[in-house]
Amino acid sequence: MYRIRIGLHYTWIFAAILLIVIIYTLFPEAYVVWKRLLLGAGASLFFLVVLLLRQLPLNYLAVHRGIRLRRVTCYIFGGVPGITRQDTSFLKELLLGTSGLLLSFLIVIIIYSVYVVFVVLGFSIIGDLTLWMVTFFIIFIAFHLIPAYPTDAGRILRAFIWKATGDYDRATRITSEIGVVYGFLLIAGGAVLIVLNRDWLAGATMVISGWSFFTCASSINNAAYFRQLMRSTIMKDIRGADFLKISPQESVESLVINHILTGGYHFVAVVDDEKMIGSVTSGSLKKVPRKTWKNTKLKEVMLPVENQLTADVSDSAADVLEKMIEMDVSWVPILDGSQLSSVVSRERMVDLSKIRKEFRITGK
């Protein structure tokens, strides 16, 4: 079982502010200012909580179906899980996309039921707020019915294109490119509403939604393109970065003073009897309090090899790069059995992809 990290994309800041403004302007003027602001903040928090709760059963379903899910990024339109090519299949993609749509419909039914209860009990303010949340989630469903990855319908479309062509990367690029175009159209449409109709609220909603979608789809498309460029290469053929092998009994102070400050190493392999047992990076060592450096052994602060991403010399560079991007990993040790062969950085892998693009060399 892997720990799943759930992060919020920065566009959520603008979405939260926008939602507060929408609720503030839509409610009757009879409500005092502070009450409308409070309702707006409550609606923004409620929307986020529901989206996070919606993601939990999808995460469980993914893990239950054998998908090693490590990271989920929540955008305005929901969570986008970091699933690699090796961990998924046509049926898994179809199941996740369909389940996402069904969950969205279920959420609308539940929220509308809550609205009816509030109306019956006479809680008019909360009832009004709940009714608006029903409206927001109906729009949310409509969003996910658009066949542009990473919506639920886009995931389903990608599964069918993958099934028809047998090419995962091509299917991802086609559907994410549709997503890029759709995001751009939303931004353009919002700008037109603002400039020509002076409809700032609807225009800003479209622009923020479009920008969030455009950013996500572009990132997915770029990752798929990089993967496609590296498909014909194995890790043994990639020249690694300079790295250092050192004993687990070495102190942090000795490593920093005698090696990192003089050799400029960013990745250090902790080796015991020629076998890699863990690693430290210049970034991770900065988190160790300086006053403890002298008495702290590397074995106490290293990341054990079994808890980090590693690759074999025969692994596909495309698969490794995809994992590094999805897991947000900067360095990956390349092993030949239990022996450390080299260390490759994500920056190096991306640079190689760009060079291949310049020479128009694509993977087969």
Short mmCIF file of the C-alpha atoms (twelve columns), coordinates in Angstrom:
data_MODEL
# 
_entry.id   MODEL 
# 
loop_
_atom_site.group_PDB 
_atom_site.id 
_atom_site.type_symbol 
_atom_site.label_atom_id 
_atom_site.label_alt_id 
_atom_site.label_comp_id 
_atom_site.label_asym_id 
_atom_site.label_seq_id 
_atom_site.Cartn_x 
_atom_site.Cartn_y 
_atom_site.Cartn_z 
_atom_site.pdbx_PDB_model_num 
ATOM 1   C CA . MET A 1   0.000   0.000  0.000   1 
ATOM 2   C CA . TYR A 2   1.375   3.411  -0.968  1 
ATOM 3   C CA . ARG A 3   0.731   6.678  0.783   1 
ATOM 4   C CA . ILE A 4   -1.414  8.901  -1.434  1 
ATOM 5   C CA . ARG A 5   -0.597  12.601 -1.395  1 
ATOM 6   C CA . ILE A 6   -3.477  14.936 -2.228  1 
ATOM 7   C CA . GLY A 7   -2.488  18.440 -3.238  1 
ATOM 8   C CA . LEU A 8   -4.412  21.539 -4.316  1 
ATOM 9   C CA . HIS A 9   -3.530  23.288 -7.554  1 
ATOM 10  C CA . TYR A 10  -2.860  27.014 -7.172  1 
ATOM 11  C CA . THR A 11  -5.934  27.888 -9.270  1 
ATOM 12  C CA . TRP A 12  -8.029  26.900 -6.246  1 
ATOM 13  C CA . ILE A 13  -7.121  30.249 -4.661  1 
ATOM 14  C CA . PHE A 14  -8.828  32.146 -7.480  1 
ATOM 15  C CA . ALA A 15  -11.732 29.683 -7.530  1 
ATOM 16  C CA . ALA A 16  -12.352 30.169 -3.800  1 
ATOM 17  C CA . ILE A 17  -12.356 33.952 -4.144  1 
ATOM 18  C CA . LEU A 18  -14.660 33.734 -7.169  1 
ATOM 19  C CA . LEU A 19  -17.104 31.450 -5.380  1 
ATOM 20  C CA . ILE A 20  -17.297 33.867 -2.451  1 
ATOM 21  C CA . VAL A 21  -18.022 36.728 -4.860  1 
ATOM 22  C CA . ILE A 22  -20.704 34.689 -6.682  1 
ATOM 23  C CA . ILE A 23  -22.554 33.805 -3.478  1 
ATOM 24  C CA . TYR A 24  -22.184 37.380 -2.234  1 
ATOM 25  C CA . THR A 25  -23.802 38.852 -5.350  1 
ATOM 26  C CA . LEU A 26  -26.494 36.204 -5.892  1 
ATOM 27  C CA . PHE A 27  -28.150 36.305 -2.486  1 
ATOM 28  C CA . PRO A 28  -30.835 38.915 -1.768  1 
ATOM 29  C CA . GLU A 29  -29.725 42.327 -0.522  1 
ATOM 30  C CA . ALA A 30  -31.773 41.642 2.609   1 
ATOM 31  C CA . TYR A 31  -28.841 39.620 3.907   1 
ATOM 32  C CA . VAL A 32  -26.247 41.781 5.644   1 
ATOM 33  C CA . VAL A 33  -22.753 41.977 4.173   1 
ATOM 34  C CA . TRP A 34  -20.998 39.828 6.762   1 
ATOM 35  C CA . LYS A 35  -23.625 37.114 6.403   1 
ATOM 36  C CA . ARG A 36  -23.230 36.960 2.614   1 
ATOM 37  C CA . LEU A 37  -19.449 36.817 2.945   1 
ATOM 38  C CA . LEU A 38  -19.767 34.042 5.503   1 
ATOM 39  C CA . LEU A 39  -22.111 32.117 3.200   1 
ATOM 40  C CA . GLY A 40  -19.651 32.542 0.343   1 
ATOM 41  C CA . ALA A 41  -16.738 31.267 2.434   1 
ATOM 42  C CA . GLY A 42  -18.886 28.365 3.612   1 
ATOM 43  C CA . ALA A 43  -19.867 27.509 0.028   1 
ATOM 44  C CA . SER A 44  -16.224 27.591 -1.090  1 
ATOM 45  C CA . LEU A 45  -15.165 25.298 1.759   1 
ATOM 46  C CA . PHE A 46  -18.140 23.000 1.171   1 
ATOM 47  C CA . PHE A 47  -17.339 22.692 -2.533  1 
ATOM 48  C CA . LEU A 48  -13.728 21.764 -1.776  1 
ATOM 49  C CA . VAL A 49  -14.670 19.242 0.923   1 
ATOM 50  C CA . VAL A 50  -17.200 17.528 -1.354  1 
ATOM 51  C CA . LEU A 51  -14.643 17.265 -4.170  1 
ATOM 52  C CA . LEU A 52  -12.121 15.736 -1.755  1 
ATOM 53  C CA . LEU A 53  -14.736 13.295 -0.452  1 
ATOM 54  C CA . ARG A 54  -15.625 12.426 -4.050  1 
ATOM 55  C CA . GLN A 55  -11.991 11.548 -4.681  1 
ATOM 56  C CA . LEU A 56  -11.711 9.104  -1.755  1 
ATOM 57  C CA . PRO A 57  -13.814 6.265  -3.233  1 
ATOM 58  C CA . LEU A 58  -12.047 6.768  -6.583  1 
ATOM 59  C CA . ASN A 59  -8.687  6.438  -4.820  1 
ATOM 60  C CA . TYR A 60  -9.886  3.300  -3.050  1 
ATOM 61  C CA . LEU A 61  -11.172 1.855  -6.309  1 
ATOM 62  C CA . ALA A 62  -7.858  2.562  -8.058  1 
ATOM 63  C CA . VAL A 63  -5.775  0.957  -5.309  1 
ATOM 64  C CA . HIS A 64  -8.202  -1.983 -5.052  1 
ATOM 65  C CA . ARG A 65  -7.768  -2.611 -8.790  1 
ATOM 66  C CA . GLY A 66  -3.992  -2.782 -8.422  1 
ATOM 67  C CA . ILE A 67  -3.116  0.799  -9.410  1 
ATOM 68  C CA . ARG A 68  -0.147  2.185  -7.451  1 
ATOM 69  C CA . LEU A 69  -1.620  5.605  -6.841  1 
ATOM 70  C CA . ARG A 70  0.778   7.950  -5.079  1 
ATOM 71  C CA . ARG A 71  -0.394  11.471 -5.882  1 
ATOM 72  C CA . VAL A 72  -3.658  13.259 -6.677  1 
ATOM 73  C CA . THR A 73  -3.804  16.924 -7.664  1 
ATOM 74  C CA . CYS A 74  -7.151  18.632 -7.083  1 
ATOM 75  C CA . TYR A 75  -8.178  21.209 -9.651  1 
ATOM 76  C CA . ILE A 76  -11.421 23.181 -9.810  1 
ATOM 77  C CA . PHE A 77  -12.955 20.381 -11.846 1 
ATOM 78  C CA . GLY A 78  -11.857 17.618 -9.442  1 
ATOM 79  C CA . GLY A 79  -8.916  15.384 -8.683  1 
ATOM 80  C CA . VAL A 80  -6.428  14.252 -11.330 1 
ATOM 81  C CA . PRO A 81  -4.621  11.097 -10.155 1 
ATOM 82  C CA . GLY A 82  -1.010  10.421 -11.062 1 
ATOM 83  C CA . ILE A 83  -1.427  7.035  -12.742 1 
ATOM 84  C CA . THR A 84  1.388   5.654  -14.870 1 
ATOM 85  C CA . ARG A 85  1.074   3.580  -18.034 1 
ATOM 86  C CA . GLN A 86  2.359   0.430  -16.329 1 
ATOM 87  C CA . ASP A 87  -0.285  0.559  -13.616 1 
ATOM 88  C CA . THR A 88  -3.386  0.978  -15.752 1 
ATOM 89  C CA . SER A 89  -5.294  -0.736 -18.542 1 
ATOM 90  C CA . PHE A 90  -8.280  -0.202 -20.828 1 
ATOM 91  C CA . LEU A 91  -10.716 -1.692 -18.317 1 
ATOM 92  C CA . LYS A 92  -9.249  0.217  -15.370 1 
ATOM 93  C CA . GLU A 93  -9.474  3.524  -17.225 1 
ATOM 94  C CA . LEU A 94  -13.037 2.758  -18.282 1 
ATOM 95  C CA . LEU A 95  -13.965 1.843  -14.712 1 
ATOM 96  C CA . LEU A 96  -12.462 5.008  -13.195 1 
ATOM 97  C CA . GLY A 97  -14.076 7.299  -15.773 1 
ATOM 98  C CA . THR A 98  -17.515 5.719  -15.405 1 
ATOM 99  C CA . SER A 99  -17.271 5.665  -11.605 1 
ATOM 100 C CA . GLY A 100 -16.359 9.353  -11.557 1 
ATOM 101 C CA . LEU A 101 -19.469 10.273 -13.556 1 
ATOM 102 C CA . LEU A 102 -21.728 8.108  -11.387 1 
ATOM 103 C CA . LEU A 103 -20.298 9.627  -8.213  1 
ATOM 104 C CA . SER A 104 -20.980 13.128 -9.528  1 
ATOM 105 C CA . PHE A 105 -24.629 12.276 -10.202 1 
ATOM 106 C CA . LEU A 106 -24.890 10.725 -6.730  1 
ATOM 107 C CA . ILE A 107 -23.477 13.890 -5.150  1 
ATOM 108 C CA . VAL A 108 -26.118 16.037 -6.870  1 
ATOM 109 C CA . ILE A 109 -28.886 13.730 -5.641  1 
ATOM 110 C CA . ILE A 110 -27.560 13.834 -2.064  1 
ATOM 111 C CA . ILE A 111 -27.126 17.617 -1.987  1 
ATOM 112 C CA . TYR A 112 -30.577 18.165 -3.465  1 
ATOM 113 C CA . SER A 113 -32.049 15.864 -0.806  1 
ATOM 114 C CA . VAL A 114 -30.300 17.940 1.863   1 
ATOM 115 C CA . TYR A 115 -31.791 21.079 0.299   1 
ATOM 116 C CA . VAL A 116 -35.310 19.608 0.544   1 
ATOM 117 C CA . VAL A 117 -34.733 18.777 4.206   1 
ATOM 118 C CA . PHE A 118 -33.567 22.323 4.980   1 
ATOM 119 C CA . VAL A 119 -36.598 23.809 3.225   1 
ATOM 120 C CA . VAL A 120 -38.971 21.572 5.198   1 
ATOM 121 C CA . LEU A 121 -37.258 22.533 8.462   1 
ATOM 122 C CA . GLY A 122 -37.474 26.229 7.573   1 
ATOM 123 C CA . PHE A 123 -33.735 26.972 7.298   1 
ATOM 124 C CA . SER A 124 -34.129 29.281 4.344   1 
ATOM 125 C CA . ILE A 125 -30.595 30.729 4.213   1 
ATOM 126 C CA . ILE A 126 -28.847 27.355 4.357   1 
ATOM 127 C CA . GLY A 127 -31.474 25.993 1.970   1 
ATOM 128 C CA . ASP A 128 -30.717 28.721 -0.565  1 
ATOM 129 C CA . LEU A 129 -27.005 28.048 -0.259  1 
ATOM 130 C CA . THR A 130 -27.553 24.304 -0.740  1 
ATOM 131 C CA . LEU A 131 -29.668 24.933 -3.834  1 
ATOM 132 C CA . TRP A 132 -26.872 26.983 -5.367  1 
ATOM 133 C CA . MET A 133 -24.434 24.173 -4.592  1 
ATOM 134 C CA . VAL A 134 -26.742 21.819 -6.509  1 
ATOM 135 C CA . THR A 135 -26.459 24.199 -9.454  1 
ATOM 136 C CA . PHE A 136 -22.655 24.275 -9.185  1 
ATOM 137 C CA . PHE A 137 -22.433 20.500 -9.187  1 
ATOM 138 C CA . ILE A 138 -24.774 20.191 -12.159 1 
ATOM 139 C CA . ILE A 139 -22.322 22.442 -14.005 1 
ATOM 140 C CA . PHE A 140 -19.550 20.201 -12.644 1 
ATOM 141 C CA . ILE A 141 -21.252 17.150 -14.200 1 
ATOM 142 C CA . ALA A 142 -21.676 18.953 -17.516 1 
ATOM 143 C CA . PHE A 143 -17.958 19.751 -17.395 1 
ATOM 144 C CA . HIS A 144 -17.063 16.084 -16.980 1 
ATOM 145 C CA . LEU A 145 -19.308 15.017 -19.864 1 
ATOM 146 C CA . ILE A 146 -16.990 16.847 -22.269 1 
ATOM 147 C CA . PRO A 147 -14.707 14.258 -23.967 1 
ATOM 148 C CA . ALA A 148 -11.461 16.083 -23.212 1 
ATOM 149 C CA . TYR A 149 -8.863  14.573 -20.907 1 
ATOM 150 C CA . PRO A 150 -8.672  14.831 -17.881 1 
ATOM 151 C CA . THR A 151 -12.476 14.894 -17.474 1 
ATOM 152 C CA . ASP A 152 -14.249 11.607 -16.736 1 
ATOM 153 C CA . ALA A 153 -15.605 11.467 -20.287 1 
ATOM 154 C CA . GLY A 154 -12.115 12.303 -21.555 1 
ATOM 155 C CA . ARG A 155 -10.681 9.379  -19.583 1 
ATOM 156 C CA . ILE A 156 -13.281 7.084  -21.152 1 
ATOM 157 C CA . LEU A 157 -12.498 8.424  -24.636 1 
ATOM 158 C CA . ARG A 158 -8.780  7.912  -24.044 1 
ATOM 159 C CA . ALA A 159 -9.453  4.297  -23.032 1 
ATOM 160 C CA . PHE A 160 -11.315 3.597  -26.272 1 
ATOM 161 C CA . ILE A 161 -8.689  5.313  -28.452 1 
ATOM 162 C CA . TRP A 162 -6.010  3.328  -26.627 1 
ATOM 163 C CA . LYS A 163 -7.964  0.138  -27.244 1 
ATOM 164 C CA . ALA A 164 -8.423  0.953  -30.945 1 
ATOM 165 C CA . THR A 165 -4.839  2.070  -31.681 1 
ATOM 166 C CA . GLY A 166 -2.880  0.078  -29.113 1 
ATOM 167 C CA . ASP A 167 -0.911  3.263  -28.391 1 
ATOM 168 C CA . TYR A 168 -1.364  4.706  -24.882 1 
ATOM 169 C CA . ASP A 169 0.782   7.770  -25.533 1 
ATOM 170 C CA . ARG A 170 -1.063  8.645  -28.731 1 
ATOM 171 C CA . ALA A 171 -4.427  8.279  -26.987 1 
ATOM 172 C CA . THR A 172 -3.260  10.498 -24.139 1 
ATOM 173 C CA . ARG A 173 -1.938  13.141 -26.506 1 
ATOM 174 C CA . ILE A 174 -5.119  13.223 -28.619 1 
ATOM 175 C CA . THR A 175 -7.474  13.596 -25.663 1 
ATOM 176 C CA . SER A 176 -5.249  16.036 -23.770 1 
ATOM 177 C CA . GLU A 177 -4.883  18.175 -26.907 1 
ATOM 178 C CA . ILE A 178 -8.673  18.348 -27.031 1 
ATOM 179 C CA . GLY A 179 -8.445  19.478 -23.414 1 
ATOM 180 C CA . VAL A 180 -5.924  22.187 -24.297 1 
ATOM 181 C CA . VAL A 181 -8.213  23.504 -27.052 1 
ATOM 182 C CA . TYR A 182 -11.249 23.381 -24.778 1 
ATOM 183 C CA . GLY A 183 -9.415  25.246 -22.018 1 
ATOM 184 C CA . PHE A 184 -8.306  27.906 -24.501 1 
ATOM 185 C CA . LEU A 185 -11.876 28.301 -25.795 1 
ATOM 186 C CA . LEU A 186 -13.148 28.786 -22.247 1 
ATOM 187 C CA . ILE A 187 -10.533 31.476 -21.623 1 
ATOM 188 C CA . ALA A 188 -11.356 33.210 -24.903 1 
ATOM 189 C CA . GLY A 189 -15.110 32.985 -24.270 1 
ATOM 190 C CA . GLY A 190 -14.691 34.460 -20.803 1 
ATOM 191 C CA . ALA A 191 -12.598 37.305 -22.174 1 
ATOM 192 C CA . VAL A 192 -15.296 38.078 -24.751 1 
ATOM 193 C CA . LEU A 193 -17.968 38.195 -22.041 1 
ATOM 194 C CA . ILE A 194 -15.864 40.596 -19.994 1 
ATOM 195 C CA . VAL A 195 -14.910 42.912 -22.865 1 
ATOM 196 C CA . LEU A 196 -18.112 42.964 -24.928 1 
ATOM 197 C CA . ASN A 197 -20.900 42.227 -22.434 1 
ATOM 198 C CA . ARG A 198 -19.241 43.633 -19.293 1 
ATOM 199 C CA . ASP A 199 -20.299 40.429 -17.573 1 
ATOM 200 C CA . TRP A 200 -17.388 40.208 -15.164 1 
ATOM 201 C CA . LEU A 201 -18.777 37.401 -13.025 1 
ATOM 202 C CA . ALA A 202 -19.563 34.907 -15.792 1 
ATOM 203 C CA . GLY A 203 -16.454 35.946 -17.715 1 
ATOM 204 C CA . ALA A 204 -14.146 35.480 -14.739 1 
ATOM 205 C CA . THR A 205 -15.713 32.091 -14.023 1 
ATOM 206 C CA . MET A 206 -14.999 30.919 -17.564 1 
ATOM 207 C CA . VAL A 207 -11.461 32.334 -17.566 1 
ATOM 208 C CA . ILE A 208 -10.476 30.715 -14.254 1 
ATOM 209 C CA . SER A 209 -12.079 27.387 -15.194 1 
ATOM 210 C CA . GLY A 210 -10.449 27.481 -18.618 1 
ATOM 211 C CA . TRP A 211 -7.042  28.374 -17.227 1 
ATOM 212 C CA . SER A 212 -7.202  25.518 -14.703 1 
ATOM 213 C CA . PHE A 213 -8.214  23.067 -17.427 1 
ATOM 214 C CA . PHE A 214 -5.664  24.412 -19.931 1 
ATOM 215 C CA . THR A 215 -2.849  24.131 -17.367 1 
ATOM 216 C CA . CYS A 216 -3.713  20.552 -16.444 1 
ATOM 217 C CA . ALA A 217 -4.237  19.333 -20.023 1 
ATOM 218 C CA . SER A 218 -1.011  20.996 -21.202 1 
ATOM 219 C CA . SER A 219 0.973   19.340 -18.427 1 
ATOM 220 C CA . ILE A 220 -0.464  15.917 -19.271 1 
ATOM 221 C CA . ASN A 221 0.157   16.444 -22.991 1 
ATOM 222 C CA . ASN A 222 3.782   17.446 -22.427 1 
ATOM 223 C CA . ALA A 223 4.404   14.449 -20.174 1 
ATOM 224 C CA . ALA A 224 2.902   12.107 -22.786 1 
ATOM 225 C CA . TYR A 225 5.033   13.687 -25.509 1 
ATOM 226 C CA . PHE A 226 8.218   13.314 -23.465 1 
ATOM 227 C CA . ARG A 227 7.320   9.695  -22.808 1 
ATOM 228 C CA . GLN A 228 6.709   9.108  -26.512 1 
ATOM 229 C CA . LEU A 229 10.130  10.541 -27.386 1 
ATOM 230 C CA . MET A 230 11.905  8.224  -24.937 1 
ATOM 231 C CA . ARG A 231 10.151  4.946  -25.775 1 
ATOM 232 C CA . SER A 232 13.032  3.403  -27.737 1 
ATOM 233 C CA . THR A 233 15.624  4.035  -25.017 1 
ATOM 234 C CA . ILE A 234 16.513  1.972  -21.943 1 
ATOM 235 C CA . MET A 235 18.090  3.383  -18.793 1 
ATOM 236 C CA . LYS A 236 21.446  1.681  -19.456 1 
ATOM 237 C CA . ASP A 237 21.894  3.958  -22.490 1 
ATOM 238 C CA . ILE A 238 21.456  7.196  -20.532 1 
ATOM 239 C CA . ARG A 239 24.549  8.819  -19.075 1 
ATOM 240 C CA . GLY A 240 23.941  9.572  -15.433 1 
ATOM 241 C CA . ALA A 241 24.971  12.490 -13.256 1 
ATOM 242 C CA . ASP A 242 27.960  12.615 -10.912 1 
ATOM 243 C CA . PHE A 243 27.151  10.961 -7.620  1 
ATOM 244 C CA . LEU A 244 28.964  9.777  -4.529  1 
ATOM 245 C CA . LYS A 245 28.950  6.439  -2.711  1 
ATOM 246 C CA . ILE A 246 29.446  6.692  1.015   1 
ATOM 247 C CA . SER A 247 29.192  4.602  4.179   1 
ATOM 248 C CA . PRO A 248 26.071  4.752  6.387   1 
ATOM 249 C CA . GLN A 249 28.393  5.419  9.352   1 
ATOM 250 C CA . GLU A 250 29.608  8.709  7.848   1 
ATOM 251 C CA . SER A 251 28.397  11.805 9.689   1 
ATOM 252 C CA . VAL A 252 26.316  14.495 8.033   1 
ATOM 253 C CA . GLU A 253 28.995  17.058 8.879   1 
ATOM 254 C CA . SER A 254 31.749  15.018 7.200   1 
ATOM 255 C CA . LEU A 255 29.632  14.491 4.094   1 
ATOM 256 C CA . VAL A 256 28.711  18.160 3.730   1 
ATOM 257 C CA . ILE A 257 32.138  19.635 4.548   1 
ATOM 258 C CA . ASN A 258 34.374  17.112 2.795   1 
ATOM 259 C CA . HIS A 259 32.287  16.148 -0.211  1 
ATOM 260 C CA . ILE A 260 29.190  18.236 -1.021  1 
ATOM 261 C CA . LEU A 261 30.786  21.666 -0.544  1 
ATOM 262 C CA . THR A 262 33.882  20.648 -2.520  1 
ATOM 263 C CA . GLY A 263 32.448  18.201 -5.058  1 
ATOM 264 C CA . GLY A 264 29.036  19.771 -5.606  1 
ATOM 265 C CA . TYR A 265 27.205  16.450 -5.343  1 
ATOM 266 C CA . HIS A 266 23.398  16.655 -5.304  1 
ATOM 267 C CA . PHE A 267 22.785  12.922 -4.887  1 
ATOM 268 C CA . VAL A 268 24.672  10.672 -2.483  1 
ATOM 269 C CA . ALA A 269 24.193  6.901  -2.401  1 
ATOM 270 C CA . VAL A 270 24.516  5.276  0.997   1 
ATOM 271 C CA . VAL A 271 26.274  1.964  0.372   1 
ATOM 272 C CA . ASP A 272 27.007  -0.933 2.709   1 
ATOM 273 C CA . ASP A 273 29.259  -3.697 1.403   1 
ATOM 274 C CA . GLU A 274 28.812  -2.431 -2.184  1 
ATOM 275 C CA . LYS A 275 25.025  -2.683 -1.853  1 
ATOM 276 C CA . MET A 276 22.921  0.463  -1.973  1 
ATOM 277 C CA . ILE A 277 20.767  0.720  1.155   1 
ATOM 278 C CA . GLY A 278 19.557  4.313  0.857   1 
ATOM 279 C CA . SER A 279 20.343  7.821  -0.318  1 
ATOM 280 C CA . VAL A 280 20.457  11.449 0.710   1 
ATOM 281 C CA . THR A 281 20.293  14.584 -1.399  1 
ATOM 282 C CA . SER A 282 21.677  18.051 -0.839  1 
ATOM 283 C CA . GLY A 283 18.076  19.202 -0.426  1 
ATOM 284 C CA . SER A 284 17.213  16.625 2.247   1 
ATOM 285 C CA . LEU A 285 20.364  17.394 4.252   1 
ATOM 286 C CA . LYS A 286 19.325  21.046 4.556   1 
ATOM 287 C CA . LYS A 287 16.431  19.871 6.737   1 
ATOM 288 C CA . VAL A 288 18.820  18.357 9.306   1 
ATOM 289 C CA . PRO A 289 19.506  20.887 12.140  1 
ATOM 290 C CA . ARG A 290 23.080  22.107 11.723  1 
ATOM 291 C CA . LYS A 291 23.948  21.706 15.406  1 
ATOM 292 C CA . THR A 292 23.310  17.948 15.102  1 
ATOM 293 C CA . TRP A 293 25.433  17.385 11.987  1 
ATOM 294 C CA . LYS A 294 28.505  16.127 13.843  1 
ATOM 295 C CA . ASN A 295 26.693  13.393 15.782  1 
ATOM 296 C CA . THR A 296 24.158  12.372 13.124  1 
ATOM 297 C CA . LYS A 297 25.009  9.375  10.977  1 
ATOM 298 C CA . LEU A 298 23.772  9.092  7.417   1 
ATOM 299 C CA . LYS A 299 21.918  5.877  8.268   1 
ATOM 300 C CA . GLU A 300 19.704  7.984  10.555  1 
ATOM 301 C CA . VAL A 301 18.637  10.491 7.901   1 
ATOM 302 C CA . MET A 302 18.865  8.537  4.639   1 
ATOM 303 C CA . LEU A 303 15.839  7.522  2.593   1 
ATOM 304 C CA . PRO A 304 15.866  3.693  2.524   1 
ATOM 305 C CA . VAL A 305 16.171  2.244  -0.964  1 
ATOM 306 C CA . GLU A 306 12.913  0.297  -0.567  1 
ATOM 307 C CA . ASN A 307 11.044  3.579  0.049   1 
ATOM 308 C CA . GLN A 308 12.228  5.389  -3.069  1 
ATOM 309 C CA . LEU A 309 11.796  5.106  -6.803  1 
ATOM 310 C CA . THR A 310 14.525  3.019  -8.416  1 
ATOM 311 C CA . ALA A 311 14.962  1.666  -11.921 1 
ATOM 312 C CA . ASP A 312 16.748  -1.270 -13.504 1 
ATOM 313 C CA . VAL A 313 19.301  -0.795 -16.270 1 
ATOM 314 C CA . SER A 314 16.930  -2.599 -18.657 1 
ATOM 315 C CA . ASP A 315 13.861  -0.467 -17.815 1 
ATOM 316 C CA . SER A 316 12.274  1.721  -20.471 1 
ATOM 317 C CA . ALA A 317 13.356  5.356  -20.149 1 
ATOM 318 C CA . ALA A 318 9.812   6.368  -21.076 1 
ATOM 319 C CA . ASP A 319 8.343   4.430  -18.144 1 
ATOM 320 C CA . VAL A 320 10.915  5.795  -15.709 1 
ATOM 321 C CA . LEU A 321 10.397  9.381  -16.850 1 
ATOM 322 C CA . GLU A 322 6.633   9.029  -16.484 1 
ATOM 323 C CA . LYS A 323 7.034   7.712  -12.937 1 
ATOM 324 C CA . MET A 324 9.386   10.558 -12.029 1 
ATOM 325 C CA . ILE A 325 6.923   13.147 -13.284 1 
ATOM 326 C CA . GLU A 326 3.876   11.545 -11.653 1 
ATOM 327 C CA . MET A 327 5.665   10.996 -8.315  1 
ATOM 328 C CA . ASP A 328 7.439   14.377 -8.440  1 
ATOM 329 C CA . VAL A 329 10.837  12.698 -8.009  1 
ATOM 330 C CA . SER A 330 14.006  14.598 -8.928  1 
ATOM 331 C CA . TRP A 331 16.515  11.715 -8.859  1 
ATOM 332 C CA . VAL A 332 16.327  8.009  -9.593  1 
ATOM 333 C CA . PRO A 333 19.074  5.450  -8.842  1 
ATOM 334 C CA . ILE A 334 19.675  2.972  -11.683 1 
ATOM 335 C CA . LEU A 335 20.403  -0.504 -10.332 1 
ATOM 336 C CA . ASP A 336 22.071  -3.492 -11.948 1 
ATOM 337 C CA . GLY A 337 20.778  -6.170 -9.604  1 
ATOM 338 C CA . SER A 338 21.533  -4.765 -6.139  1 
ATOM 339 C CA . GLN A 339 24.524  -2.768 -7.410  1 
ATOM 340 C CA . LEU A 340 24.194  0.927  -8.152  1 
ATOM 341 C CA . SER A 341 25.002  1.562  -11.822 1 
ATOM 342 C CA . SER A 342 24.234  5.283  -12.165 1 
ATOM 343 C CA . VAL A 343 21.945  8.079  -11.035 1 
ATOM 344 C CA . VAL A 344 19.742  10.056 -13.420 1 
ATOM 345 C CA . SER A 345 17.938  13.321 -12.718 1 
ATOM 346 C CA . ARG A 346 14.499  14.212 -14.008 1 
ATOM 347 C CA . GLU A 347 15.969  17.393 -15.469 1 
ATOM 348 C CA . ARG A 348 18.412  15.272 -17.480 1 
ATOM 349 C CA . MET A 349 15.604  13.056 -18.777 1 
ATOM 350 C CA . VAL A 350 13.499  16.031 -19.834 1 
ATOM 351 C CA . ASP A 351 16.500  17.668 -21.518 1 
ATOM 352 C CA . LEU A 352 17.141  14.475 -23.500 1 
ATOM 353 C CA . SER A 353 13.508  14.485 -24.578 1 
ATOM 354 C CA . LYS A 354 13.809  18.077 -25.777 1 
ATOM 355 C CA . ILE A 355 16.978  17.265 -27.709 1 
ATOM 356 C CA . ARG A 356 15.203  14.350 -29.392 1 
ATOM 357 C CA . LYS A 357 12.387  16.718 -30.273 1 
ATOM 358 C CA . GLU A 358 14.836  19.150 -31.869 1 
ATOM 359 C CA . PHE A 359 16.348  16.347 -33.965 1 
ATOM 360 C CA . ARG A 360 12.872  14.999 -34.728 1 
ATOM 361 C CA . ILE A 361 13.736  11.605 -33.284 1 
ATOM 362 C CA . THR A 362 10.701  9.870  -31.844 1 
ATOM 363 C CA . GLY A 363 10.293  6.578  -30.046 1 
ATOM 364 C CA . LYS A 364 8.917   3.620  -31.941 1 
# 
